[in-house]
Amino acid sequence: MLHALLSPELQAWATGFPVALLHAGVALLILAAAAALHILITARRELHLIGDGNLAAGISLGSVLAGLAIPLGAAITASASMVDIAVWGISTLLAQLAVFRLIDLLLHDLPQRIVRGEVAAAAVLAGARIGGALVLAAAIGPSAAG
């Protein structure tokens, strides 16, 4: 009876919001797993450096989180189901971790400069990571639409 009293907009929200929360929950779990994987495979111990007050390490790790979230958001937008989100989300974040590794190799001196607390190096590395994330995110839409 109450359902009949709700406007079409509220009915759509009541139906869609729980699905959106479920999609976000799955995506956040994938994001947390990818961030944990990055922390485990990175040569420098960013969490330890951050605990010691290293601002450059904080910027670096923050760019990892943003760089992982950007293509994951594009994967969610391009996905039609929970399975799509899982497949595109996991594959996208694995690709993004590979991009991060490539950036670290190409800008090989920057990670060591971050360990020394050089904020300028962290800013360049953050820009490269977020730039790579934006390119990967843009590529997801046409790929997922297949």
C-alpha positions, -999 to 999 in steps of 0.1 A, spaced: 0 0 0 28 24 9 46 15 -23 16 28 -43 18 62 -25 54 68 -34 63 89 -64 81 71 -93 113 88 -83 111 75 -48 102 41 -61 132 41 -84 154 52 -55 140 25 -31 147 -1 -58 181 12 -70 197 24 -38 203 -10 -22 218 -22 -55 241 8 -56 252 1 -20 260 -35 -30 279 -24 -61 299 1 -40 306 -25 -13 320 -50 -39 341 -22 -55 354 -11 -21 365 -46 -13 383 -49 -46 399 -15 -40 411 -25 -5 425 -58 -19 444 -39 -47 457 -13 -22 469 -41 1 485 -59 -28 503 -26 -38 515 -22 -2 528 -57 -1 547 -56 -34 562 -21 -32 599 -20 -24 594 9 0 574 6 31 550 35 27 530 29 58 561 28 79 573 60 63 539 76 68 540 66 105 574 84 107 558 116 94 571 113 58 548 137 38 562 125 5 552 89 13 517 101 23 513 118 -11 526 87 -28 502 63 -11 474 88 -16 480 88 -53 479 50 -53 445 50 -37 432 77 -61 449 60 -91 432 27 -82 398 43 -76 396 62 -109 396 32 -132 376 12 -107 349 39 -109 350 37 -147 346 -1 -145 315 3 -123 300 28 -147 306 5 -177 294 -26 -159 259 -41 -162 260 -66 -133 279 -76 -102 299 -101 -123 308 -73 -147 320 -52 -118 341 -81 -104 356 -90 -138 362 -54 -150 372 -42 -115 398 -69 -108 413 -69 -143 414 -30 -143 431 -28 -110 456 -55 -119 464 -35 -151 467 -3 -130 491 -20 -106 512 -29 -137 510 7 -148 522 18 -114 551 -6 -116 560 7 -151 559 43 -138 582 34 -109 606 18 -134 606 47 -158 609 72 -130 633 50 -111 649 77 -90 616 91 -77 606 62 -53 640 65 -36 636 103 -33 602 97 -16 619 75 10 641 105 16 610 127 21 612 148 -11 577 161 -17 585 174 -52 593 138 -63 561 125 -47 541 152 -66 555 141 -99 550 104 -91 514 112 -80 507 131 -113 520 102 -133 499 77 -114 467 97 -116 474 105 -153 478 68 -160 446 61 -141 427 86 -162 439 71 -194 430 36 -183 396 48 -171 389 64 -205 398 32 -222 374 11 -201 341 25 -215 346 15 -251 361 -18 -241 334 -28 -217 307 -18 -241 322 -44 -264 
